[in-house]
């Protein structure tokens, strides 16, 4: 009871102190946003932290993006946690309801190849899928943008200005090479995770990051070591133009999941016009 009361008081404090939605320009009534969502964690047992005031549009409107991100994070080549498979099956219903068309993109038979993985010295057969449909990409881009703005809010203690820039890139399972990961963390020396007493988020969610705590945050976020999201979020005038120039030079054919956007989640308004990808 004491823990529940403490959570209630903290929620009230977060909502009362908000100057606007963490993601958009809405001012007024707020809901509590969790990044990552509670569903990312076993039995929804989420340590406290990374909780923000959010408007109904951004909270409920991104349920499809959240469900897909959780699905991708908990889908492993070799599942070692017994709770994940039943949870993944349940998530298909949420994705069908809140991200229509995505399951068709993901589970078209032409998108799955036979392969093998070395698991504890034993080669085991697996199916390899490619999540490159436009709907899947858009929903994961939305989740990544949310993660970037949440990280900015967490480290700078304020929401991003709307003339800022958000760079994101996401990787699924083995999509990020070990060399790439080592290079990224070499420039992000700091580490954090959710923590509540003895309860830690651990491999379910952890972050390597670098920031000046004022107007720029760079981070790589790991969700179950299966979904990785790299972000750079800044509203500093000295960083915006250089970040845009760097983005222009990145070859999209070899880095298909990179995205550059502004705060506000304008992508939500464009989702309805995105055509479904034929399986």
C-alpha positions in Angstrom: 0.0 0.0 0.0 2.8 2.4 0.8 4.5 1.8 -2.5 1.2 2.3 -4.4 0.7 5.6 -2.5 4.2 6.7 -3.3 3.6 6.0 -7.0 0.4 7.9 -7.0 2.0 10.9 -5.4 4.9 10.9 -7.9 2.5 10.7 -10.8 0.6 13.7 -9.4 3.8 15.6 -9.1 4.9 14.8 -12.6 1.6 15.9 -14.1 1.3 19.0 -12.0 4.7 20.3 -12.8 4.5 19.8 -16.6 4.8 22.8 -18.8 3.5 20.9 -21.8 3.4 17.4 -23.4 6.8 15.8 -23.5 6.3 15.1 -27.3 4.2 17.9 -28.7 2.9 21.5 -28.0 -0.3 20.4 -26.1 -0.8 22.3 -22.8 -3.6 21.3 -20.4 -4.7 17.8 -19.3 -2.0 15.2 -19.2 -1.6 11.4 -18.9 1.5 9.6 -17.6 3.8 8.3 -20.2 6.3 5.6 -19.6 9.4 5.2 -21.8 9.8 2.3 -22.2 6.2 1.2 -21.8 5.3 -1.1 -18.9 4.6 -3.9 -21.4 8.3 -4.0 -22.3 9.0 -5.7 -18.9 8.3 -9.2 -17.6 4.8 -9.2 -16.0 4.8 -5.4 -16.6 7.0 -5.1 -13.5 8.6 -1.9 -14.4 11.1 0.0 -12.1 10.2 3.6 -11.7 11.9 6.4 -13.8 11.6 7.9 -17.2 8.0 8.9 -16.6 6.6 12.0 -18.3 3.5 14.1 -18.8 2.0 13.4 -22.1 -1.2 14.4 -24.0 -3.9 11.9 -25.0 -3.0 12.2 -28.7 0.6 11.3 -28.2 -0.1 8.7 -25.5 -2.9 6.8 -27.1 -1.9 7.6 -30.6 1.4 5.8 -30.3 0.0 2.5 -28.9 0.7 0.8 -32.2 4.3 2.0 -32.2 4.8 0.9 -28.6 3.2 -2.5 -29.2 5.4 -3.1 -32.3 8.6 -2.0 -30.4 7.8 -4.4 -27.5 7.1 -7.2 -30.0 10.4 -6.6 -31.8 12.4 -6.3 -28.5 10.9 -9.5 -27.1 11.3 -11.6 -30.3 14.6 -13.4 -30.1 16.3 -15.9 -32.4 16.6 -18.2 -29.5 14.1 -17.5 -26.7 15.6 -18.1 -23.2 12.8 -16.4 -21.2 9.7 -18.5 -21.0 7.4 -15.6 -20.4 8.2 -13.9 -23.7 6.5 -16.2 -26.2 3.0 -16.0 -24.7 3.5 -12.2 -24.4 4.5 -12.0 -28.1 1.4 -13.9 -29.1 -0.8 -11.5 -27.1 1.0 -8.5 -28.7 -0.2 -9.5 -32.2 -3.7 -8.5 -31.2 -2.5 -5.1 -30.0 -0.5 -4.6 -33.2 -3.5 -5.6 -35.4 -5.7 -3.1 -33.6 -3.4 -0.2 -33.3 -0.9 -0.7 -36.2 -3.1 -2.1 -38.9 -1.2 -3.6 -41.9 2.0 -4.2 -40.0 1.4 -7.9 -39.4 0.9 -8.4 -43.1 4.2 -6.8 -43.7 6.0 -8.8 -41.1 4.6 -12.3 -41.8 4.4 -12.5 -45.6 6.0 -15.8 -46.4 8.3 -14.2 -49.0 10.0 -12.2 -46.2 11.4 -15.2 -44.3 14.6 -17.0 -45.1 16.1 -20.2 -43.6 19.4 -19.7 -41.7 21.4 -20.9 -38.7 22.6 -19.4 -35.5 25.5 -20.4 -33.2 23.9 -20.9 -29.8 26.3 -22.1 -27.1 28.5 -23.8 -29.7 25.6 -25.5 -31.5 24.2 -24.5 -34.9 20.5 -24.1 -34.6 18.0 -23.5 -37.5 16.2 -20.2 -37.5 13.9 -18.1 -39.7 15.3 -14.7 -40.7 12.8 -11.9 -41.5 13.4 -8.4 -42.8 11.3 -5.6 -41.3 11.5 -3.2 -44.2 7.8 -2.4 -45.0 6.7 1.2 -45.0 4.3 0.8 -42.1 6.7 -1.1 -39.9 9.4 1.5 -40.6 7.1 4.4 -39.8 5.9 2.9 -36.5 9.4 2.1 -35.4 10.5 5.6 -36.4 7.7 7.0 -34.2 8.9 4.9 -31.2 12.5 6.0 -31.8 11.5 9.6 -31.9 9.6 9.2 -28.7 12.6 7.5 -27.1 14.8 10.4 -28.3 12.5 13.1 -26.8 12.1 11.2 -23.6 15.9 10.9 -23.3 16.3 14.6 -23.9 13.7 15.4 -21.2 15.3 13.0 -18.8 18.8 14.4 -19.1 18.1 18.1 -19.6 15.0 18.3 -17.4 12.9 20.1 -20.1 11.1 19.2 -23.3 12.7 19.9 -26.7 12.1 23.1 -28.5 10.2 22.6 -31.7 13.0 23.9 -34.0 15.3 21.1 -32.7 16.3 18.1 -34.7 16.0 14.4 -33.9 18.2 11.8 -35.5 17.3 8.1 -35.0 18.4 4.7 -36.3 17.0 1.4 -35.1 18.4 -2.1 -35.3 16.7 -5.5 -34.8 18.4 -8.6 -33.3 21.6 -9.1 -35.3 21.1 -6.0 -37.4 23.9 -4.1 -35.5 27.4 -5.5 -35.9 29.6 -5.8 -32.9 32.1 -3.4 -34.4 29.3 -0.8 -34.8 28.1 -1.2 -31.3 31.7 -0.9 -29.9 32.2 2.3 -31.9 29.0 3.8 -30.7 29.6 3.1 -27.0 33.1 4.4 -27.2 31.7 7.9 -27.6 28.9 7.3 -25.1 30.8 6.6 -21.9 27.9 7.0 -19.5 25.4 4.3 -18.5 22.0 4.3 -17.0 19.0 2.0 -16.5 15.7 2.1 -14.6 16.2 1.6 -10.9 13.8 1.3 -7.9 15.5 0.1 -4.8 16.9 -3.3 -5.5 14.9 -3.6 -8.7 16.8 -2.8 -11.9 15.8 -2.9 -15.5 19.0 -4.7 -16.5 19.0 -6.2 -20.0 15.3 -5.3 -20.4 16.3 -1.6 -20.8 19.6 0.1 -20.5 21.2 3.2 -22.1 24.7 4.3 -23.0 24.8 8.1 -23.5 26.6 11.4 -23.7 25.2 14.8 -23.1 26.0 18.3 -22.0 22.8 18.3 -19.9 21.7 21.5 -21.7 20.8 21.1 -25.3 22.1 17.9 -26.8 21.7 14.2 -26.0 23.2 11.2 -27.8 22.3 7.7 -26.7 22.0 4.1 -27.7 19.1 2.4 -26.0 18.9 -1.4 -25.7 15.6 -3.2 -25.2 16.2 -6.9 -24.3 19.4 -6.8 -26.4 17.1 -7.3 -29.4 15.9 -3.8 -30.3 18.6 -1.1 -30.4 17.7 2.6 -30.9 20.4 5.2 -31.5 19.4 8.8 -31.1 20.8 12.3 -31.2 18.4 15.0 -30.0 19.3 18.6 -29.9 17.7 22.1 -30.0 21.1 23.9 -29.7 21.6 26.3 -32.6 25.3 25.3 -32.8 24.4 21.6 -33.4 21.3 21.7 -35.6 22.9 22.6 -38.9 25.9 20.2 -38.5 23.6 17.3 -37.6 21.5 18.0 -40.7 24.6 18.0 -42.9 25.9 14.7 -41.4 22.5 13.1 -42.1 22.6 14.2 -45.7 25.9 12.3 -46.2 24.7 9.0 -44.8 24.0 6.5 -47.6 20.4 5.4 -47.2 20.8 2.2 -49.2 23.2 0.8 -46.5 21.5 2.5 -43.5 17.7 2.1 -44.3 16.4 2.8 -40.8 18.0 6.2 -40.3 15.5 9.1 -39.9 15.6 12.8 -39.2 12.6 14.5 -37.8 11.4 17.4 -35.6 9.8 17.3 -32.2 6.0 17.0 -32.2 5.3 13.5 -33.6 3.9 14.9 -36.9 4.4 11.3 -38.2 1.1 10.4 -36.4 -0.8 12.6 -38.8 0.8 11.0 -41.8 0.3 7.4 -40.8 -3.2 7.2 -42.2 -1.9 8.0 -45.7 0.8 5.4 -45.7 -0.1 2.5 -48.1 0.1 -1.0 -46.7 3.0 -3.1 -48.0 2.0 -6.2 -49.9 3.4 -9.4 -48.3 
